[in-house]
Amino acid sequence: MSTETVRTALEKALGLASGAPATVDRLWPLAGGASMETWAVDAVVAGAPEALVVRKDMAVNMHASALSRRDEFALLAAAHAAGVPCPRPRWVLEMGDRPAREAFAMDRCPGESVGRRVVRMPELSDARRVLAGQLGEALAKIHMVPLTEALAFLPRPTRGQTPAEACLLELRDAMAALKRDNPVWAYGYRWLQGHRPAPTGDLTLVHGDFRVGNLLVLPTGLGTVIDWEFSHVGDPAEDLAWCTVRDWRFEKDALEVGGVGTRAQLHEGYHRAGGREVDDATLRWWEVAGNLRWAVVCHAQCQRHLGGRDRSVELASLGRKAAEMEWELLALIEKENDR
């Protein structure tokens, strides 16, 4: 779809959603992932300037577990109302596609989101000193978002199933879909099965992809948390562990939280903001699961390139990166077996 076509559709959609005249002065595409169109938009709505981001489904959704745009909008509304540092959602949009593809507009927030820049930019040196603690505080707020009936659409474990068991089933299905015999995956999966943690308490909202790269970072620290399409109800330890997965450190391996801080800083911020105690063994289980999950996803993304569906050097490179996750997986399990 051309930029002018998008502009025309956006002006109509913003006008209908806001109930006021709307014009789009400027728009440009942003990186939106495998199944998302994302546009930055400068508009005037009801005579007032608006700096927006519009997120819109592509024709094919590459992630069956991802939330719809309408559900993501509702989740952002609940998180924003609960004081979570996230963009304010503005309008659900009807873009006139045939077949219809869901879209919504939210406030455009400042900050750097590219992980390699976040861990290296001199302008963010002060931010890096406090960022791990701020991530803990943000996670505590996320995990305390009330799970009201308005969020009943969120994926969650079935009755009688623990979040760890739900994770294992998802991993099993993802590995089976690739039809690939991988001894590291099989070994990691068996280890996870044999060390499943007990539930740590009531289930909470889980962001589902909380890491450097899904944050907007300002010179003063954390600005906003973005990319909520994988949110679900589960064990808060999943989020706390996911942001320590090695690949999110961008070669700053000594700083286990996204290449910007330590686990101690993350957990101190989490508890300071009211987050509950989480067992260390449970966190380690979720870190092992996170590395296996990302290794499998890397292979799946590489197959999109190799199969000719989406030719991309970036997707091809993820196949190589999977080996790093597998190595980390083995190292983590070895540490656990030595305890």
Rosetta silent file (secondary structure, phi, psi, omega in degrees, C-alpha in Angstrom):
SEQUENCE: MSTETVRTALEKALGLASGAPATVDRLWPLAGGASMETWAVDAVVAGAPEALVVRKDMAVNMHASALSRRDEFALLAAAHAAGVPCPRPRWVLEMGDRPAREAFAMDRCPGESVGRRVVRMPELSDARRVLAGQLGEALAKIHMVPLTEALAFLPRPTRGQTPAEACLLELRDAMAALKRDNPVWAYGYRWLQGHRPAPTGDLTLVHGDFRVGNLLVLPTGLGTVIDWEFSHVGDPAEDLAWCTVRDWRFEKDALEVGGVGTRAQLHEGYHRAGGREVDDATLRWWEVAGNLRWAVVCHAQCQRHLGGRDRSVELASLGRKAAEMEWELLALIEKENDR
SCORE:     score description
SCORE:     0.000 S_00000001
   1 L     0.000  129.878 -178.166    0.000    0.000    0.000 S_00000001
   2 L   -70.929  160.518  179.154    1.457    3.390   -1.005 S_00000001
   3 H   -60.440  -39.768 -178.993    2.079    6.150    1.512 S_00000001
   4 H   -66.854  -36.644  177.231   -0.599    8.315   -0.084 S_00000001
   5 H   -64.911  -42.738  177.487   -3.137    5.499    0.128 S_00000001
   6 H   -63.234  -42.354  179.392   -2.302    5.024    3.808 S_00000001
   7 H   -57.860  -47.392 -178.629   -2.571    8.793    4.379 S_00000001
   8 H   -62.887  -44.085  179.912   -6.039    8.941    2.851 S_00000001
   9 H   -65.577  -38.413 -179.959   -7.239    5.923    4.812 S_00000001
  10 H   -66.160  -42.975  179.746   -5.775    7.276    8.046 S_00000001
  11 H   -59.493  -43.002  178.639   -7.411   10.667    7.685 S_00000001
  12 H   -66.507  -44.443 -177.674  -10.797    9.027    7.232 S_00000001
  13 H   -65.686  -42.659  178.819  -10.222    6.539   10.077 S_00000001
  14 H   -64.875  -38.506  177.907   -8.999    9.189   12.532 S_00000001
  15 H   -63.908  -44.573  179.181  -11.952   11.394   11.671 S_00000001
  16 H   -65.033  -43.159 -176.190  -14.451    8.584   12.241 S_00000001
  17 H   -70.156  -38.082 -176.901  -12.803    7.420   15.487 S_00000001
  18 H   -88.369  -19.044 -176.488  -12.408   10.875   17.017 S_00000001
  19 L    71.789   24.443 -177.575  -15.638   12.335   15.713 S_00000001
  20 L  -144.856  160.476  177.389  -13.739   15.409   14.548 S_00000001
  21 L   -59.030  141.708 -178.946  -11.966   16.632   11.394 S_00000001
  22 E  -141.295  135.705  173.685   -8.547   15.018   10.939 S_00000001
  23 E  -129.358  147.233  177.589   -5.677   15.634    8.575 S_00000001
  24 E  -107.995  116.172 -178.678   -2.380   13.791    8.292 S_00000001
  25 E   -82.920  -36.845 -175.255    0.562   16.105    7.705 S_00000001
  26 E  -156.854  144.884  173.643    3.304   13.491    7.644 S_00000001
  27 E  -151.497  149.577  179.075    3.724    9.738    8.115 S_00000001
  28 E  -152.175  147.313 -175.998    6.595    7.302    7.804 S_00000001
  29 E   -75.040  144.897  172.827    6.973    3.554    8.424 S_00000001
  30 E  -115.399  160.496  174.934    8.625    2.188   11.553 S_00000001
  31 L   -61.867  127.473 -174.544    9.985   -1.295   12.141 S_00000001
  32 L  -125.647    7.247  179.000    6.919   -3.304   13.129 S_00000001
  33 L    87.725 -168.702 -170.031    7.977   -6.936   13.352 S_00000001
  34 L   -79.776  -22.250 -173.743    6.856   -9.932   11.357 S_00000001
  35 L  -134.819   24.790 -173.302    3.107   -9.379   11.326 S_00000001
  36 E  -137.715  131.830  163.981    2.638   -5.682   11.987 S_00000001
  37 E   -89.963  131.844  178.697    2.600   -2.464   10.007 S_00000001
  38 E  -130.939  125.822 -177.088    3.719    0.396   12.239 S_00000001
  39 E  -123.895  136.390  166.251    3.549    4.026   11.160 S_00000001
  40 E   -87.381  135.668 -172.105    4.647    7.250   12.818 S_00000001
  41 E  -135.565  128.061  167.320    2.047    9.907   12.117 S_00000001
  42 E  -103.352  117.970 -174.740    1.935   13.673   12.543 S_00000001
  43 E  -133.992  167.514  169.771   -1.724   14.662   12.391 S_00000001
  44 E  -123.334  118.501 -177.910   -4.137   17.397   13.351 S_00000001
  45 E  -122.538  124.504 -178.114   -7.296   16.110   15.027 S_00000001
  46 L    54.140   36.856  176.590  -10.059   18.512   16.097 S_00000001
  47 L    81.387   -0.800 -177.635   -7.649   21.371   15.466 S_00000001
  48 E  -111.296  137.738  177.458   -4.956   20.014   17.820 S_00000001
  49 E   -69.165  140.726 -179.049   -1.589   18.584   16.705 S_00000001
  50 E  -132.546  126.902  171.839   -1.131   14.886   17.470 S_00000001
  51 E  -100.977  112.903 -169.378    2.078   12.843   17.405 S_00000001
  52 E  -126.845  161.493  164.136    0.893    9.256   16.981 S_00000001
  53 E  -122.300  132.281  177.658    1.966    5.716   16.236 S_00000001
  54 E  -111.859  126.316  177.271   -0.462    3.520   14.301 S_00000001
  55 E  -110.763  130.635 -173.889   -0.165   -0.256   14.595 S_00000001
  56 E  -141.073  137.425  176.461   -1.942   -2.339   11.992 S_00000001
  57 E   -62.516  143.925  166.519   -2.110   -6.045   11.202 S_00000001
  58 L   -80.682  177.035 -177.027   -0.533   -7.276    8.001 S_00000001
  59 L   -63.305  -32.828 -179.008   -2.515   -9.568    5.735 S_00000001
  60 L  -123.128  127.294  177.166   -1.008  -12.671    7.388 S_00000001
  61 L   -88.566  119.424 -176.598   -0.358  -12.934   11.115 S_00000001
  62 L   -81.367   -9.030 -175.062    2.903  -14.798   11.669 S_00000001
  63 L  -128.081  104.341 -176.790    2.235  -15.352   15.373 S_00000001
  64 L   -63.866  -27.135 -176.627   -0.918  -17.254   16.293 S_00000001
  65 L   -86.138   -4.665 -177.294   -0.467  -16.392   19.980 S_00000001
  66 L   -72.694  147.060  176.068   -0.263  -12.627   19.416 S_00000001
  67 L   -68.550  154.437  170.774   -3.087  -10.393   20.594 S_00000001
  68 L   -72.707  163.709  178.474   -5.309   -8.667   18.078 S_00000001
  69 H   -64.037  -37.550 -179.789   -4.893   -4.903   17.715 S_00000001
  70 H   -63.973  -40.542  178.809   -8.259   -4.341   19.374 S_00000001
  71 H   -71.607  -37.493  176.948   -7.216   -6.462   22.371 S_00000001
  72 H   -62.338  -38.149  176.889   -3.794   -4.818   22.521 S_00000001
  73 H   -60.707  -46.649 -179.874   -5.568   -1.451   22.632 S_00000001
  74 H   -63.543  -38.811  178.739   -7.729   -2.607   25.557 S_00000001
  75 H   -66.214  -43.978  177.440   -4.678   -3.939   27.404 S_00000001
  76 H   -60.287  -38.783  178.423   -2.759   -0.690   26.920 S_00000001
  77 H   -61.443  -42.957  179.503   -5.752    1.226   28.268 S_00000001
  78 H   -68.551  -41.991 -179.481   -5.777   -0.919   31.424 S_00000001
  79 H   -66.470  -43.151  179.371   -2.002   -0.729   31.877 S_00000001
  80 H   -62.315  -42.421  178.843   -1.913    3.037   31.343 S_00000001
  81 H   -64.423  -27.070 -179.108   -4.744    3.526   33.849 S_00000001
  82 L   -87.024    2.184  176.937   -2.793    1.436   36.376 S_00000001
  83 L    89.931   11.257  176.857    0.255    3.699   36.127 S_00000001
  84 L   -72.816  137.362  177.673    2.426    1.478   33.944 S_00000001
  85 L   -73.441   89.023 -178.595    4.876    3.520   31.827 S_00000001
  86 L  -141.967  162.810  178.880    3.373    2.698   28.443 S_00000001
  87 L   -62.912  145.818  175.573    1.964    4.699   25.517 S_00000001
  88 L   -79.043  120.442  176.918   -1.532    6.102   25.949 S_00000001
  89 E   -72.851  143.902 -174.873   -3.890    4.380   23.483 S_00000001
  90 E  -113.244  -58.256 -176.005   -6.075    6.851   21.594 S_00000001
  91 E  -145.931  139.990  164.082   -8.418    5.320   19.045 S_00000001
  92 E   -78.327  135.176 -171.540   -9.317    1.969   17.481 S_00000001
  93 E  -115.844  138.613  171.608   -9.265    2.592   13.734 S_00000001
  94 L  -103.406  106.157 -170.787  -11.328    1.238   10.856 S_00000001
  95 L   -90.343   -1.808  176.037   -8.935    1.517    7.918 S_00000001
  96 L    80.018   13.634  178.387  -11.312    0.340    5.195 S_00000001
  97 L   -69.295  152.353  171.864   -9.308   -2.771    4.221 S_00000001
  98 L  -131.879  108.778   -1.394  -11.042   -5.651    2.473 S_00000001
  99 L   -70.414  158.389 -175.286  -10.763   -7.983    4.278 S_00000001
 100 L   -65.283  139.019  174.154  -10.637   -5.765    7.337 S_00000001
 101 L  -123.023  131.643 -173.097   -7.371   -5.575    9.279 S_00000001
 102 L   -72.505  147.867  179.297   -7.409   -4.220   12.809 S_00000001
 103 E  -152.197  157.346  172.245   -5.487   -1.064   13.706 S_00000001
 104 E  -150.968  160.223  178.017   -5.221    1.452   16.514 S_00000001
 105 E  -112.766  142.581  175.568   -3.501    4.738   17.263 S_00000001
 106 E  -138.482  164.784  177.146   -1.515    5.586   20.381 S_00000001
 107 E   -61.458  140.541  174.355    0.616    8.485   21.511 S_00000001
 108 L   -87.196  124.561 -174.407    4.105    8.569   20.026 S_00000001
 109 L  -109.422  147.953 -179.598    6.656    8.561   22.836 S_00000001
 110 L   -80.467  162.767  174.415   10.304    9.635   22.692 S_00000001
 111 L   133.991  163.123  178.380   13.283    7.410   23.378 S_00000001
 112 E   -95.738  131.944 -179.028   15.768    4.942   21.918 S_00000001
 113 L  -116.818   -9.813 -178.352   14.598    1.363   21.383 S_00000001
 114 L   -78.817  116.274 -171.685   17.463   -0.234   19.451 S_00000001
 115 H   -55.740  -43.978 -178.227   19.213   -2.448   21.993 S_00000001
 116 H   -62.606  -31.430  176.445   22.732   -2.106   20.599 S_00000001
 117 H   -75.904  -40.053 -178.682   22.443    1.664   20.838 S_00000001
 118 H   -58.383  -40.236 -175.633   20.941    1.577   24.316 S_00000001
 119 L   -83.020   -6.248 -174.883   23.916   -0.345   25.728 S_00000001
 120 L  -126.055  -26.923 -172.274   26.550    1.818   23.992 S_00000001
 121 L   -60.610  126.608  177.107   25.365    5.382   23.319 S_00000001
 122 H   -57.654  -32.314 -178.918   27.328    7.931   25.410 S_00000001
 123 H   -65.616  -16.680 -178.471   24.144   10.009   25.640 S_00000001
 124 H  -108.222   16.148 -177.903   22.508    7.166   27.608 S_00000001
 125 H   -63.146  -39.948  177.987   25.329    6.580   30.102 S_00000001
 126 H   -67.372  -37.142  179.304   23.353    8.130   32.976 S_00000001
 127 H   -62.168  -40.770 -176.651   20.288    6.088   31.987 S_00000001
 128 H   -64.540  -26.089  179.655   22.233    2.834   32.142 S_00000001
 129 H   -67.471  -27.325 -174.292   23.186    3.462   35.778 S_00000001
 130 H  -116.673   -6.219 -167.453   19.535    3.372   36.858 S_00000001
 131 H   -65.896  -41.212 -177.118   17.805    1.440   34.095 S_00000001
 132 H   -61.210  -42.318  176.994   17.872   -2.078   35.595 S_00000001
 133 H   -64.201  -38.706  178.357   16.188   -0.838   38.774 S_00000001
 134 H   -67.056  -33.394  176.090   13.622    1.069   36.738 S_00000001
 135 H   -64.340  -40.249  176.307   12.867   -2.079   34.739 S_00000001
 136 H   -61.096  -43.274  178.751   12.155   -3.866   38.006 S_00000001
 137 H   -62.298  -42.730  179.630    9.810   -1.070   39.075 S_00000001
 138 H   -63.991  -40.638  178.630    7.998   -1.190   35.724 S_00000001
 139 H   -64.367  -39.422  177.643    7.581   -4.959   35.957 S_00000001
 140 H   -59.027  -41.814  178.993    6.125   -4.655   39.453 S_00000001
 141 H   -66.671  -40.512  177.713    3.517   -2.230   38.086 S_00000001
 142 H   -60.429  -44.294 -175.730    2.760   -4.512   35.144 S_00000001
 143 H   -72.948  -11.051  177.168    2.278   -7.495   37.436 S_00000001
 144 L  -102.967    5.599  175.368   -0.152   -5.526   39.594 S_00000001
 145 L   -62.332  125.668 -177.863   -2.476   -4.493   36.742 S_00000001
 146 L   -61.608  131.466  178.459   -5.927   -5.727   37.832 S_00000001
 147 L   -87.983   72.991 -178.465   -7.098   -8.721   35.804 S_00000001
 148 L   -77.987  174.677  177.999  -10.634   -7.479   35.383 S_00000001
 149 H   -60.382  -26.964  179.545  -13.317   -8.911   33.125 S_00000001
 150 H   -65.074  -18.111  179.109  -12.226   -6.354   30.523 S_00000001
 151 H  -109.067   22.342 -178.131   -8.990   -8.364   30.134 S_00000001
 152 L   -64.900  -17.395 -179.865  -10.675  -11.767   29.923 S_00000001
 153 L   -73.205  -14.524 -175.788   -9.350  -12.142   26.359 S_00000001
 154 L   -62.791  134.015  174.406   -5.766  -12.585   27.593 S_00000001
 155 L   -59.676  146.289 -178.625   -4.329  -16.077   26.963 S_00000001
 156 L  -156.685  160.539  176.323   -3.828  -18.014   30.204 S_00000001
 157 L   -58.961  149.380  175.679   -3.144  -21.556   31.419 S_00000001
 158 L   -71.102  164.269 -178.970   -6.115  -23.880   31.340 S_00000001
 159 L   -56.826  130.437 -179.953   -7.782  -24.851   34.604 S_00000001
 160 L    83.536   -1.316 -178.290   -5.474  -27.043   36.685 S_00000001
 161 L  -105.127  136.360  176.783   -2.455  -26.214   34.524 S_00000001
 162 L   -84.359  159.826  175.496    0.551  -24.272   35.833 S_00000001
 163 H   -58.135  -36.296  178.392    2.248  -21.562   33.743 S_00000001
 164 H   -63.580  -41.763  178.015    5.330  -23.796   33.478 S_00000001
 165 H   -64.638  -39.258  177.367    3.205  -26.633   32.071 S_00000001
 166 H   -63.901  -39.944  177.673    1.592  -24.236   29.591 S_00000001
 167 H   -62.012  -43.659 -179.052    5.049  -23.063   28.528 S_00000001
 168 H   -63.990  -39.798  177.780    6.207  -26.644   27.967 S_00000001
 169 H   -64.695  -40.328  178.540    3.204  -27.436   25.794 S_00000001
 170 H   -64.447  -42.875  177.637    3.828  -24.336   23.708 S_00000001
 171 H   -62.756  -43.747  179.779    7.507  -25.293   23.305 S_00000001
 172 H   -58.202  -44.905 -178.137    6.584  -28.871   22.370 S_00000001
 173 H   -67.458  -39.463 -179.784    4.206  -27.693   19.662 S_00000001
 174 H   -65.550  -40.576  178.725    6.699  -25.148   18.293 S_00000001
 175 H   -68.232  -41.095 -179.702    9.459  -27.751   18.070 S_00000001
 176 H   -63.579  -36.872 -178.530    7.148  -30.313   16.480 S_00000001
 177 H   -63.848  -28.474 -179.825    6.029  -27.803   13.846 S_00000001
 178 H   -80.405  -15.603  177.984    9.628  -27.397   12.676 S_00000001
 179 L    50.792   51.260 -173.841   10.016  -31.178   12.160 S_00000001
 180 L  -132.581  123.495  176.847   13.642  -30.953   13.153 S_00000001
 181 L   -82.276  112.588 -178.885   15.605  -33.396   15.295 S_00000001
 182 L  -129.333  111.464 -175.268   17.771  -31.262   17.551 S_00000001
 183 H   -64.406  -30.152  178.688   19.477  -33.038   20.476 S_00000001
 184 H   -68.240  -42.862  177.337   20.007  -29.788   22.427 S_00000001
 185 H   -60.637  -45.437 -178.264   16.306  -28.972   22.231 S_00000001
 186 H   -62.454  -42.832  179.542   15.385  -32.499   23.310 S_00000001
 187 H   -65.167  -46.933  179.300   17.833  -32.402   26.216 S_00000001
 188 H   -61.355  -41.400 -179.476   16.695  -28.941   27.314 S_00000001
 189 H   -64.117  -43.443  178.826   13.047  -29.922   27.080 S_00000001
 190 H   -63.351  -39.143  178.924   13.566  -33.055   29.189 S_00000001
 191 H   -63.594  -44.814  179.660   15.442  -31.043   31.797 S_00000001
 192 H   -61.756  -41.025  177.688   12.634  -28.479   31.962 S_00000001
 193 H   -59.982  -40.905 -176.204   10.063  -31.239   32.323 S_00000001
 194 H   -80.084   -7.250 -176.778   11.971  -32.751   35.230 S_00000001
 195 L  -128.475   27.137 -177.579   12.458  -29.467   37.087 S_00000001
 196 L   -56.954  129.665  179.257    9.091  -27.760   36.692 S_00000001
 197 L   -78.759  151.928  172.071    8.623  -25.132   39.420 S_00000001
 198 L   -72.321  154.128  176.209    5.553  -25.003   41.598 S_00000001
 199 L   -55.784  142.644 -176.756    3.314  -21.950   41.097 S_00000001
 200 L   -94.338    8.713 -177.832    4.656  -18.926   42.983 S_00000001
 201 L   136.692 -160.930  179.095    1.258  -17.532   43.931 S_00000001
 202 L   -60.052  144.243  176.132   -1.612  -15.883   42.105 S_00000001
 203 L   -72.055  154.031 -176.618   -1.146  -15.490   38.382 S_00000001
 204 E  -132.692  172.185  165.917   -0.563  -11.980   37.062 S_00000001
 205 E   -63.232  134.850  175.660   -0.444  -10.042   33.838 S_00000001
 206 E  -121.614  128.894 -179.757    2.803  -10.923   32.029 S_00000001
 207 L   -61.193  -43.139  173.768    4.168   -8.598   29.349 S_00000001
 208 L    93.642  -16.606  177.011    5.537  -11.598   27.476 S_00000001
 209 L  -152.832   46.510 -174.260    8.444   -9.882   25.676 S_00000001
 210 L   -83.547  108.075 -176.486    9.921   -7.573   28.307 S_00000001
 211 L  -164.201  161.491  170.404   13.487   -6.797   27.242 S_00000001
 212 L   -60.906  129.256 -171.040   15.788   -4.049   26.032 S_00000001
 213 L   116.952  -25.779  172.238   14.545   -3.533   22.492 S_00000001
 214 L  -115.421   30.277  176.743   10.929   -3.295   23.606 S_00000001
 215 E  -129.001  154.394  167.963   11.593   -0.210   25.690 S_00000001
 216 E  -108.416  117.385 -172.708   11.983    3.461   24.847 S_00000001
 217 E  -107.817  129.452  177.818   14.979    4.749   26.800 S_00000001
 218 E  -101.208  166.656  175.502   15.578    8.429   27.561 S_00000001
 219 L   -57.212  -24.008  178.914   18.806   10.050   28.821 S_00000001
 220 L   -90.727   -7.220 -178.726   17.233    9.944   32.296 S_00000001
 221 E   131.349 -151.093 -175.861   16.271    6.249   32.088 S_00000001
 222 E   -64.287  130.063  173.565   13.181    4.284   31.170 S_00000001
 223 E   -95.668  -72.579 -178.058   10.598    6.160   29.167 S_00000001
 224 E  -141.407  157.839  175.416    7.931    3.679   28.105 S_00000001
 225 E  -101.140  128.898 -175.532    7.357   -0.050   27.633 S_00000001
 226 L  -122.471  179.075  174.808    6.166   -0.961   24.137 S_00000001
 227 L    57.988   77.496 -174.904    5.177   -4.024   22.055 S_00000001
 228 L  -102.082   12.348 -171.257    2.510   -5.719   24.182 S_00000001
 229 L   -69.890  -14.708  178.800    1.165   -8.200   21.621 S_00000001
 230 L  -103.081   16.784  179.298    2.515  -11.262   23.458 S_00000001
 231 L   -66.389  150.264 -179.623    1.008  -10.369   26.827 S_00000001
 232 E  -161.754 -179.235  175.523   -0.831  -13.079   28.719 S_00000001
 233 E  -100.479  129.415 -177.647   -1.713  -14.254   32.220 S_00000001
 234 E  -172.003 -150.659 -177.683    0.999  -16.297   33.870 S_00000001
 235 L   -90.495  123.882 -179.609    3.898  -16.422   36.316 S_00000001
 236 H   -59.612  -22.344  177.337    5.602  -13.045   36.899 S_00000001
 237 H   -59.955  -26.907 -179.977    8.929  -14.914   37.077 S_00000001
 238 H   -60.186  -47.131  178.285    8.658  -15.349   33.305 S_00000001
 239 H   -64.461  -44.710 -178.111    9.102  -11.596   32.708 S_00000001
 240 H   -61.724  -33.791  179.704   11.853  -11.276   35.311 S_00000001
 241 H   -82.617  -38.375 -175.373   13.793  -14.099   33.662 S_00000001
 242 H   -59.150  -37.265 -178.220   13.118  -13.192   30.033 S_00000001
 243 L   -75.141   -3.008  175.487   14.903   -9.843   30.324 S_00000001
 244 L  -103.352   -1.433  177.991   18.047  -11.700   31.488 S_00000001
 245 L   -56.148  136.872 -169.075   18.259  -14.016   28.441 S_00000001
 246 H   -56.176  -37.813 -173.842   21.776  -13.688   27.087 S_00000001
 247 H   -64.675  -20.438 -179.864   20.850  -12.483   23.598 S_00000001
 248 H   -84.820    3.294 -178.559   19.308   -9.294   24.998 S_00000001
 249 H   -90.718  -12.875  175.203   22.677   -8.225   26.495 S_00000001
 250 L    52.020   50.629  175.467   24.173   -7.174   23.157 S_00000001
 251 L    71.065    7.455  173.257   27.637   -8.505   23.986 S_00000001
 252 L  -100.462   64.715 -168.148   27.651   -6.857   27.431 S_00000001
 253 L   -64.574  -27.026 -179.009   27.494  -10.277   29.077 S_00000001
 254 L   -68.582  -21.654  179.368   28.638   -9.140   32.526 S_00000001
 255 L  -102.343   95.829 -165.636   25.483   -7.013   32.777 S_00000001
 256 L   -71.697  -17.783  178.862   22.866   -9.739   32.860 S_00000001
 257 E   -99.291   90.898  173.608   19.839   -7.458   32.565 S_00000001
 258 L    62.592   18.903 -178.320   19.830   -6.322   28.959 S_00000001
 259 L    73.604   13.929 -177.579   23.462   -5.287   28.977 S_00000001
 260 L  -124.647  -14.460 -175.728   22.651   -2.359   31.259 S_00000001
 261 E  -167.569 -172.023 -175.294   22.554   -3.686   34.830 S_00000001
 262 L  -107.799  163.115  175.237   22.569   -6.566   37.276 S_00000001
 263 H   -61.020  -38.647 -179.337   19.969   -8.989   38.516 S_00000001
 264 H   -60.272  -41.140  178.316   20.355   -7.495   41.991 S_00000001
 265 H   -65.885  -41.736  178.517   19.407   -4.051   40.653 S_00000001
 266 H   -59.882  -49.143 -175.575   16.433   -5.506   38.766 S_00000001
 267 H   -71.049  -34.016  176.695   15.114   -7.376   41.808 S_00000001
 268 H   -62.369  -45.018  177.656   15.734   -4.437   44.156 S_00000001
 269 H   -64.100  -37.929 -179.507   13.632   -2.196   41.902 S_00000001
 270 H   -63.681  -46.793 -179.162   10.963   -4.883   41.615 S_00000001
 271 H   -72.042  -34.345  178.726   10.607   -5.311   45.372 S_00000001
 272 H   -61.080  -34.180 -178.184   10.850   -1.574   45.998 S_00000001
 273 L   -92.053    8.344  174.739    7.791   -1.061   43.803 S_00000001
 274 L   101.941    5.689  176.881    5.798   -3.807   45.514 S_00000001
 275 L   -66.833  146.480 -175.309    6.733   -6.875   43.477 S_00000001
 276 L   -82.476  165.998  177.737    6.459  -10.118   45.396 S_00000001
 277 L   -67.898  136.928  177.855    9.278  -12.478   46.315 S_00000001
 278 L  -125.717  130.599 -177.352   10.168  -14.935   43.566 S_00000001
 279 L   -63.299  136.079 -178.854   12.153  -18.093   44.242 S_00000001
 280 H   -59.087  -40.462 -179.755   15.642  -18.133   42.658 S_00000001
 281 H   -63.378  -36.005  177.554   15.161  -21.681   41.339 S_00000001
 282 H   -66.110  -42.241  177.364   11.956  -20.584   39.618 S_00000001
 283 H   -61.558  -41.825 -179.318   13.748  -17.675   37.973 S_00000001
 284 H   -66.289  -37.505  177.341   16.502  -19.966   36.758 S_00000001
 285 H   -60.121  -46.389 -178.494   13.926  -22.400   35.298 S_00000001
 286 H   -68.213  -28.451  175.712   12.304  -19.601   33.333 S_00000001
 287 H   -69.069  -42.913  175.028   15.693  -18.409   32.089 S_00000001
 288 H   -59.804  -46.397  179.567   16.471  -21.886   30.739 S_00000001
 289 H   -61.195  -37.761  179.573   13.002  -21.986   29.162 S_00000001
 290 H   -64.404  -40.750  178.241   13.569  -18.539   27.678 S_00000001
 291 H   -67.021  -39.686  176.667   16.789  -19.569   25.975 S_00000001
 292 H   -65.616  -43.894  179.658   15.157  -22.682   24.528 S_00000001
 293 H   -57.932  -45.454 -176.351   12.143  -20.669   23.395 S_00000001
 294 H   -71.445  -34.873  175.593   14.312  -18.096   21.628 S_00000001
 295 H   -60.786  -43.990  179.785   16.479  -20.781   19.994 S_00000001
 296 H   -65.474  -43.188  178.990   13.347  -22.418   18.559 S_00000001
 297 H   -62.771  -40.226  178.412   11.950  -19.070   17.393 S_00000001
 298 H   -59.162  -43.637  177.100   15.268  -18.235   15.702 S_00000001
 299 H   -63.186  -42.525 -179.661   15.089  -21.479   13.732 S_00000001
 300 H   -62.405  -41.616  179.172   11.470  -20.810   12.808 S_00000001
 301 H   -66.656  -38.691  177.735   12.314  -17.317   11.564 S_00000001
 302 H   -62.335  -36.904 -179.642   15.242  -18.669    9.547 S_00000001
 303 H   -64.375  -27.168  175.472   12.900  -21.169    7.890 S_00000001
 304 H   -61.614  -37.929  177.054   10.825  -18.271    6.569 S_00000001
 305 H   -73.552  -50.530 -175.587   13.916  -17.244    4.578 S_00000001
 306 H   -63.397  -32.318  179.414   15.054  -20.726    3.580 S_00000001
 307 L   -80.456   -4.513  177.477   11.571  -21.697    2.467 S_00000001
 308 L    84.478    2.681 -177.656   11.353  -18.650    0.200 S_00000001
 309 L   -72.637  -42.359  179.760    8.380  -17.119    2.004 S_00000001
 310 L  -140.541   93.112 -179.814   10.277  -14.032    3.241 S_00000001
 311 L   -69.936  121.895 -174.337   13.750  -13.620    1.779 S_00000001
 312 L  -161.557  127.419  174.838   15.803  -11.704    4.354 S_00000001
 313 H   -62.404  -37.438  179.583   19.426  -11.648    5.449 S_00000001
 314 H   -61.726  -45.385  178.662   18.196  -10.756    8.946 S_00000001
 315 H   -64.656  -39.978  178.857   15.969  -13.831    9.108 S_00000001
 316 H   -62.259  -39.577 -177.619   18.761  -16.019    7.757 S_00000001
 317 H   -66.486  -25.942  178.880   21.164  -14.732   10.406 S_00000001
 318 H   -65.323  -29.081  176.101   18.769  -15.785   13.166 S_00000001
 319 H   -61.661  -38.701  176.222   19.385  -19.404   12.208 S_00000001
 320 H   -69.655  -40.685 -177.681   23.043  -18.932   13.110 S_00000001
 321 H   -61.991  -27.882 -179.668   22.176  -17.055   16.282 S_00000001
 322 H   -56.316  -33.457  179.485   20.153  -20.028   17.502 S_00000001
 323 H   -61.871  -33.802  177.971   23.424  -21.868   18.161 S_00000001
 324 H   -65.188  -40.679  178.596   24.371  -19.198   20.716 S_00000001
 325 H   -66.872  -38.055  179.639   21.127  -19.780   22.589 S_00000001
 326 H   -65.867  -40.359  176.373   21.671  -23.526   22.523 S_00000001
 327 H   -61.906  -45.116  179.040   25.187  -23.106   23.948 S_00000001
 328 H   -63.398  -39.820  178.010   23.811  -20.864   26.698 S_00000001
 329 H   -57.393  -47.831  179.716   21.057  -23.381   27.387 S_00000001
 330 H   -64.027  -40.249 -179.715   23.609  -26.150   27.949 S_00000001
 331 H   -65.079  -40.570  179.392   25.754  -23.906   30.158 S_00000001
 332 H   -65.164  -43.313  179.723   22.776  -22.940   32.335 S_00000001
 333 H   -64.913  -39.372  178.332   21.685  -26.550   32.769 S_00000001
 334 H   -60.681  -42.543  176.772   25.227  -27.576   33.676 S_00000001
 335 H   -60.808  -42.839 -179.846   25.282  -24.920   36.407 S_00000001
 336 H   -65.505  -40.557 -179.824   21.944  -26.148   37.723 S_00000001
 337 H   -68.277  -22.894  179.133   23.070  -29.761   37.744 S_00000001
 338 H   -84.933   -8.480 -176.729   26.176  -28.770   39.728 S_00000001
 339 L   -71.463    0.000    0.000   24.158  -27.061   42.479 S_00000001
